[in-house]
């Protein structure tokens, strides 16, 4: 199924709760129309008109923030190949990711 269909089934309810608590979610344009608190870039108008400067700036900020998470996820899943096909319980995956993140920070010399 499409990402948005899967998200509606499995996670959007929790994201709506987070948005109501003041924590919006940044998503790519494939999640356009996902609902409250799901912030996506504004798409180019169908008639070819350019987006106004404020909308382009908003899109750039959303993409700049999202790229940090995307890069972190890519770093973890590529560096720790075991995370590519993990089948552990979702409650255990968080602990494994935390451990991998600590090791990755140590490896790259980041302070916590």
Secondary structure by P-SEA (a helix, b strand, c coil): ccaaaaaaaccaaaaaaaaaacbbbbbcccccccccccccccccccccccccaaaaaaaaaaaaaaaaaaaaaaaaaaaccccccccccaaaaaaaaaaaaaaaaaaacccc
